[in-house]
Amino acid sequence: MEYRQLKEIEIYPLRDLSYDFLGIHFENPFILAAAPSTDNLTMVHRAFEMGWAGAILKTTSVEGTRVDLAYPMMSTFDHEGRKLFGMGNIDLISEHHIDTVEYNVRMLKKEFPEKMVAASIMAGRKEDWQSLVERLEKAGADLIECSFSCPQGNIGEDPGKMLAQSVSATELTARWVKEAAKKIPVSIKITPHVTDIVEVARAVKRSGCDALTASNSIQALMGIDIRSFAPYPSLGGKSTYSGMTGPAIKPITLRTIAEIARNVDIPILGTGGASTWSDAVEFMAVGAGVVEFCTVVMHYGFRVIDDLKSGMSHYLDEMKFSSPAAIVGKALPNIVMHDDLPRRTVRSHINEKLCIACDLCYIACRDGGHMAIDQQPSRVPDVDRERCVGCGLCQHVCPVDGCIEMQVAV
Ligand SMILES: Cc1cc2nc3c(=O)[nH]c(=O)nc-3n(C[C@H](O)[C@H](O)[C@H](O)COP(=O)(O)O)c2cc1C
């Protein structure tokens, strides 16, 4: 057997990715979201050494708070062979109370003064919210993120209802938190599970809090075993709704961030479905100032930071942007209401040179479009320009990039 020397993979030369956001200096726009990866000092330490710009330590609470975890807590939404297209968890907040997290913040700031060290908090009573803020500020945290959106959370006696699902409770609690923070910025982590995300964002803005983290996981039922009828993740045949994260929720997060950014003037930390540097660019283009990552790290490890930094460096050079901050909001002017969309006549055009005659466009158009694609003896399909309305379905089922384009009809 012949062994060949693997060529060293070329990594695009890194450039300066640093900028300021919320009055904090970020080495790059990539930070770790509150999750198992940030619940352990050694792990965050390793992530910082590998190049992550910051971390939100997993949500903590006051001493004495009961955190009653149930295992197994993970399940996945695998799609057409892709593992963890969505990931479900029934995790709760950290089992480490504020005393441990205070210590972790101190240690991390001592060793990595240039990194952004934030902590996430959750409480019920005003005095507990405020004491968490005060203690973390004293410990040296750069930012506090308040979880108003744990999918397993509840407001008082209302099980399953998240704080951020009530506009009035959001505003009141956010005021308590902001009142206690002397200098550091506070971000409220919200849920997309509301009728009007803008109302929630306005409530946070009115409270005086500095930012929003948009947005937490999506409540989901991850699947059912069709023989035992046990839902996933099955705990002796029983389960509950999961918080779904990962690539499957990215479009929901993009819409949430965009809708806030178009209507409320408040800085946004983006989270929910970002896995790559280009996902981060998309999050920033609709208004996120920095991007938090969780599922991709749980799947592939902290090392994904290398790709994130190198991809972002290449992109900024290509686009001639001076800093990641230049991306923020770039796509917002292009998001309009349906009434304001340009009305043009477009038609499908199939590039015969690229067509592999798989018939997917023909079948999709025949059974889901306008019966405008005909099969040819050569098997390269032909678009009937009279029947084609330009819906775009064929372009999206085509497996060959660039083979089908929607062209403006003249
Ligand atoms: C296992 C697990 C535990 C999590 N725990 C917390 C938490 O304690 N507090 C919190 O605010 N978010 C928590 N999250 C949500 C993440 O911070 C993040 O917002 C979410 O996973 C979406 O980002 P992603 O698609 O990059 O994973 C958790 C997510 C996972 C997967």
The ligand as an SDF file (V2000), in Angstrom:
LIG
                    3D

 31 33  0  0  0  0  0  0  0  0999 V2000
  -27.1040   21.3170   26.9360 C   0  0  0  0  0  0  0  0  0  0  0  0
  -27.3860   22.7830   26.8830 C   0  0  0  0  0  0  0  0  0  0  0  0
  -27.4550   23.5110   28.0530 C   0  0  0  0  0  0  0  0  0  0  0  0
  -27.7500   24.8700   28.0190 C   0  0  0  0  0  0  0  0  0  0  0  0
  -27.7870   25.5920   29.1800 N   0  0  0  0  0  0  0  0  0  0  0  0
  -28.0620   26.9110   29.1450 C   0  0  0  0  0  0  0  0  0  0  0  0
  -28.0570   27.6810   30.3360 C   0  0  0  0  0  0  0  0  0  0  0  0
  -27.7640   27.2000   31.4220 O   0  0  0  0  0  0  0  0  0  0  0  0
  -28.3890   28.9850   30.2360 N   0  0  0  0  0  0  0  0  0  0  0  0
  -28.7020   29.5920   29.0480 C   0  0  0  0  0  0  0  0  0  0  0  0
  -28.9820   30.7840   29.0160 O   0  0  0  0  0  0  0  0  0  0  0  0
  -28.6680   28.8790   27.8990 N   0  0  0  0  0  0  0  0  0  0  0  0
  -28.3500   27.5760   27.9220 C   0  0  0  0  0  0  0  0  0  0  0  0
  -28.3040   26.8650   26.7540 N   0  0  0  0  0  0  0  0  0  0  0  0
  -28.5980   27.5540   25.4700 C   0  0  0  0  0  0  0  0  0  0  0  0
  -27.3150   28.0560   24.8020 C   0  0  0  0  0  0  0  0  0  0  0  0
  -26.7160   29.0590   25.5720 O   0  0  0  0  0  0  0  0  0  0  0  0
  -27.6060   28.6280   23.4000 C   0  0  0  0  0  0  0  0  0  0  0  0
  -28.3420   29.8280   23.5300 O   0  0  0  0  0  0  0  0  0  0  0  0
  -28.3800   27.6610   22.5420 C   0  0  0  0  0  0  0  0  0  0  0  0
  -27.7800   26.3940   22.6120 O   0  0  0  0  0  0  0  0  0  0  0  0
  -28.4580   28.1080   21.0890 C   0  0  0  0  0  0  0  0  0  0  0  0
  -27.2070   28.1800   20.4790 O   0  0  0  0  0  0  0  0  0  0  0  0
  -26.5940   27.0160   19.5320 P   0  0  0  0  0  0  0  0  0  0  0  0
  -27.5880   26.7610   18.4540 O   0  0  0  0  0  0  0  0  0  0  0  0
  -25.2960   27.5800   19.0820 O   0  0  0  0  0  0  0  0  0  0  0  0
  -26.4430   25.8200   20.3790 O   0  0  0  0  0  0  0  0  0  0  0  0
  -27.9900   25.5050   26.7700 C   0  0  0  0  0  0  0  0  0  0  0  0
  -27.8990   24.7630   25.5910 C   0  0  0  0  0  0  0  0  0  0  0  0
  -27.5870   23.4160   25.6340 C   0  0  0  0  0  0  0  0  0  0  0  0
  -27.4740   22.6660   24.3470 C   0  0  0  0  0  0  0  0  0  0  0  0
  1  2  1  0
  2  3  1  0
  2 30  2  0
  3  4  2  0
  4  5  1  0
  4 28  1  0
  5  6  2  0
  6  7  1  0
  6 13  1  0
  7  8  2  0
  7  9  1  0
  9 10  1  0
 10 11  2  0
 10 12  1  0
 12 13  2  0
 13 14  1  0
 14 15  1  0
 14 28  1  0
 15 16  1  0
 16 17  1  0
 16 18  1  0
 18 19  1  0
 18 20  1  0
 20 21  1  0
 20 22  1  0
 22 23  1  0
 23 24  1  0
 24 25  2  0
 24 26  1  0
 24 27  1  0
 28 29  2  0
 29 30  1  0
 30 31  1  0
M  END
$$$$
